[in-house]
């Protein structure tokens, strides 16, 4: 297979792989849309449980104050009845104090009871509203989840179609090149094969050594950019071949060996470089 056909296959494969990578990302990210809504629903349910617990506590306290009120009313009524049978001033004063104490307790318990009843009414209304909101959120979440599942299913179907196209393009391409090519596309934002123009890699915009650029121009083998690892093919400069071999700007193959090791490591990290020796 001539190199032009190989490059054309790689460009076609690049489009397919780029689409696959985008779909993979979408399939992974789409379900996250539900996260916020699920968090809202979880907070609503937590609030409802807390309201229900508060309602039960208040209900218990309301029962206690109701019993205390009954006891205070009974104590007052007993003391009032005993007033008819007293015979001394001391007995009168004792019963009168008992009636006053019972009346004060009665008023206190009645006031507390009324507060608890109002609180129970408010909590009951809040719980009804919370239950209705939870039901609404659950329904909306179920509908959105169904829509997302349908969307994910469609994207998975697109993935299968792209895999079929990929399998049609791959025959005739070296397995090792294919492996490196896919890794490059994943690391280089969907761009794995680029032209060199005027002695410059259009992927990383680095000026290539003359000898290296000439290897690409000859087109006798697959060549990887020594800086960004993308596969290179020749594209004639608008200024013509003289610009392609601009000796003043370009270096030599030996320049690659003279690169400062620390600087080279930084470029590898920035470019997320697939470690491919350009002499391969």
C-alpha positions in Angstrom: 0.0 0.0 0.0 1.5 3.4 -1.0 1.9 6.1 1.6 -0.7 8.3 0.2 -3.3 5.6 0.7 -2.0 5.0 4.2 -2.3 8.7 5.1 -5.8 8.8 3.6 -6.8 5.8 5.7 -5.3 7.5 8.8 -7.2 10.7 8.2 -10.4 8.7 7.8 -9.6 6.7 10.9 -8.8 10.0 12.8 -12.3 11.3 12.1 -13.9 8.0 13.3 -11.8 7.8 16.4 -12.4 11.4 17.3 -16.2 10.8 17.1 -15.8 7.7 19.2 -13.9 9.6 21.9 -16.5 12.4 22.0 -19.3 9.8 22.3 -17.5 7.9 25.0 -17.1 11.2 26.9 -20.9 12.0 26.4 -21.9 8.5 27.5 -19.9 9.0 30.7 -21.0 12.6 31.4 -24.7 12.6 30.5 -25.8 10.7 33.6 -24.1 13.3 35.7 -26.9 15.7 34.7 -29.1 13.9 37.1 -26.8 14.5 40.0 -28.1 17.9 41.0 -31.7 16.8 40.8 -31.0 13.7 42.8 -29.2 15.8 45.4 -32.3 18.1 45.6 -34.6 15.1 46.0 -32.3 13.7 48.8 -32.4 17.0 50.6 -36.2 17.1 50.4 -36.5 13.6 51.8 -34.1 14.4 54.6 -36.1 17.5 55.5 -39.3 15.5 55.4 -37.9 12.9 57.8 -36.7 15.6 60.1 -40.1 17.3 60.0 -41.8 14.0 60.7 -39.5 13.4 63.7 -40.2 16.9 65.0 -44.0 16.3 64.5 -43.8 13.1 66.6 -41.8 14.8 69.4 -44.3 17.6 69.4 -47.2 15.2 69.4 -45.8 13.5 72.4 -45.2 16.8 74.3 -48.7 17.9 73.4 -50.1 14.7 75.0 -48.1 15.3 78.1 -49.3 18.9 78.5 -52.9 17.7 77.8 -52.6 15.3 80.7 -51.0 17.9 83.0 -53.8 20.3 82.1 -56.4 17.7 83.1 -54.7 17.1 86.4 -54.5 20.8 87.1 -58.2 21.3 86.3 -59.1 18.3 88.5 -57.0 19.7 91.4 -58.6 23.1 91.1 -62.1 21.6 91.0 -61.4 19.4 94.0 -60.1 22.3 96.0 -63.1 24.5 95.0 -65.5 21.7 96.2 -63.7 21.4 99.5 -64.4 25.1 100.1 -67.9 24.2 101.2 -66.7 22.0 104.0 -64.0 24.2 105.6 -64.4 25.4 109.2 -61.3 27.4 110.0 -59.4 30.3 108.5 -56.3 28.2 108.2 -58.1 25.6 106.1 -59.5 28.4 104.0 -56.1 29.9 103.3 -54.6 26.5 102.5 -57.4 25.7 100.0 -57.3 29.2 98.5 -53.5 28.7 97.9 -54.2 25.3 96.4 -56.8 26.7 94.1 -54.5 29.6 93.0 -51.6 27.2 92.4 -53.8 24.8 90.4 -55.2 27.7 88.4 -51.7 29.0 87.5 -50.6 25.6 86.4 -53.8 25.2 84.4 -53.2 28.5 82.6 -49.6 27.6 82.0 -50.4 24.1 80.7 -53.2 25.5 78.5 -50.9 28.1 77.0 -48.2 25.4 76.3 -50.8 23.1 74.9 -52.1 25.7 72.5 -48.5 26.4 71.3 -47.9 22.7 70.7 -51.3 22.5 68.8 -50.3 25.4 66.6 -46.9 23.9 66.0 -48.4 20.5 65.1 -50.7 22.2 62.6 -47.8 24.1 61.0 -45.7 20.9 60.8 -48.5 19.0 59.4 -49.0 21.5 56.6 -45.2 21.6 55.9 -45.1 17.8 55.7 -48.0 17.8 53.2 -46.2 20.3 51.0 -43.0 18.4 51.4 -44.6 15.1 50.4 -46.2 16.8 47.3 -42.8 18.3 46.3 -41.1 15.0 46.8 -43.6 13.3 44.6 -43.2 15.9 41.9 -39.4 15.7 42.0 -39.5 11.9 41.8 -41.8 12.1 38.8 -39.5 14.6 37.0 -36.4 12.6 37.9 -38.0 9.4 36.5 -38.9 11.2 33.2 -35.5 12.8 32.9 -33.8 9.5 33.7 -35.8 7.8 31.0 -34.8 10.5 28.5 -31.2 10.2 29.4 -31.3 6.4 29.1 -32.7 6.8 25.6 -30.0 9.4 24.7 -27.3 7.1 26.0 -28.7 4.1 24.1 -28.7 6.2 20.9 -25.1 7.2 21.4 -24.1 3.6 22.1 -25.7 2.7 18.8 -23.7 5.4 17.1 -20.6 3.9 18.7 -21.4 0.5 17.3 -21.7 2.0 13.8 -18.4 3.8 14.2 -16.7 0.6 15.3 -18.0 -1.1 12.1 -16.5 1.8 10.0 -13.3 1.6 12.0 -13.0 -2.1 11.2 -13.5 -1.4 7.5 -10.6 1.2 7.5 -8.1 -0.7 9.6 -7.1 -3.5 7.2 -3.6 -2.8 5.7 -2.5 -0.6 8.6 0.2 -1.8 11.0 -1.1 -2.8 14.4 1.6 -1.0 16.3 1.0 2.2 14.3 -2.8 1.9 15.0 -2.1 1.5 18.8 0.1 4.5 18.9 -2.2 6.5 16.6 -5.3 6.0 18.9 -3.3 7.0 22.0 -2.1 10.1 20.2 -5.6 11.1 19.2 -6.9 10.6 22.8 -4.0 12.7 24.1 -4.0 15.4 21.4 -7.7 16.5 21.4 -8.6 14.3 18.4 -5.7 15.2 16.2 -3.3 12.4 15.4 -2.0 13.2 11.9 -0.9 16.6 10.8 1.0 18.3 7.9 4.3 19.9 8.1 4.4 23.2 6.2 7.4 25.4 5.7 9.4 23.0 7.9 6.9 23.5 10.8 4.7 20.8 12.4 1.2 22.2 12.2 0.3 20.2 15.3 2.7 21.7 17.8 4.1 24.5 15.6 7.7 23.5 16.3 10.3 24.0 13.6 11.7 20.6 12.5 15.3 19.9 11.6 15.9 19.9 7.9 17.0 16.3 7.7 13.9 15.2 9.6 11.6 17.4 7.5 13.1 15.9 4.4 12.2 12.4 5.6 8.6 13.5 5.9 8.7 15.1 2.4 10.0 11.9 0.8 7.0 10.0 2.2 8.6 6.6 2.2 7.6 5.7 5.8 5.4 6.8 8.7 7.2 9.5 10.7 6.2 10.8 14.1 6.9 14.4 15.2 9.7 14.3 17.8 8.0 17.1 19.8 4.3 16.2 19.9 4.4 12.6 18.6 1.7 13.1 15.9 2.1 11.4 12.5 3.4 13.8 9.9 2.8 14.2 6.2 4.2 16.8 3.8 2.2 19.8 2.6 3.9 22.2 0.3 4.4 25.7 1.7 2.8 28.7 -0.1 6.3 30.2 -0.4 7.5 27.0 -2.2 10.2 24.6 -1.5 12.9 27.2 -0.5 10.8 28.1 2.6 10.4 24.4 3.4 14.2 24.1 3.7 14.9 27.4 5.5 18.3 26.6 7.0 18.4 29.6 9.2 15.2 28.6 11.1 15.5 24.8 11.0 17.9 22.7 13.0 19.3 19.3 12.4 18.5 15.8 13.7 21.4 16.2 16.2 19.6 19.2 17.7 17.0 16.8 19.2 19.8 15.0 21.1 21.1 18.3 22.5 17.8 19.3 24.1 18.2 19.9 27.8 16.8 16.9 29.6 14.8 18.9 32.0 13.3 21.1 29.2 12.4 17.9 27.3 10.6 16.4 30.3 8.6 19.6 30.7 7.5 19.5 27.1 6.5 15.8 27.5 4.4 16.7 30.5 2.7 19.7 28.8 1.9 17.8 25.6 0.9 14.6 27.5 3.3 13.0 25.0 3.0 9.5 23.8 6.5 8.3 24.0 7.4 7.4 20.5 10.9 7.5 19.1 10.9 9.3 15.8 13.5 6.8 14.5 10.9 4.0 14.6 
